[in-house]
Every structure is written in C-alpha cells, then in structure tokens.
Amino acid sequence: MYLPEVQWPFADGMLTLVIRANGDADALTSATRKAIWSVDRNQPILRIAPVCARAVAQPS
C-alpha cells in the first residue's frame, strides 16, 4: 500500500518499509540500504531488523 508522506498520520514523521523475502537477511539489508541511498544519499536509515517467519502470526 502506498501512502504519500504528507498523508502519514503519525506525528513522529517516521516511515516504515517492510520487505518480505527468502534468503540471506544480511545481503538483503545491504541491498536495501544501497537502493534507498541511490535515490537520496542523505536519507537516514535508523534501523533494519529481520523478522523471523516463526515470529509472525499465521492465519488459522
């Protein structure tokens, strides 16, 4: 879902990007940083954290 920043409802101004993928999380982290910084080198990236499939609730 795309939501323009000007319509972001939270006062902190922080946006979240979630990527679902299989494979090496470290390689994906590096590729994600490079992709973001290729658009805006000054864009801060505060945290990249993997979420294990086991930690995500599954539909019953």
SULHU-V835337 format. One record per helix or strand of 3 or more residues. SS is the DSSP state (H for helix, E for strand). FROM is the first residue (numbers start at 1). LEN is the number of residues. If there is no record, write none. Layout:
# SULHU-V835337
{{SS | FROM | LEN} {SS | FROM | LEN}}
This chain:
# SULHU-V835337
{{H | 5 | 3} {H | 25 | 15} {H | 53 | 3}}
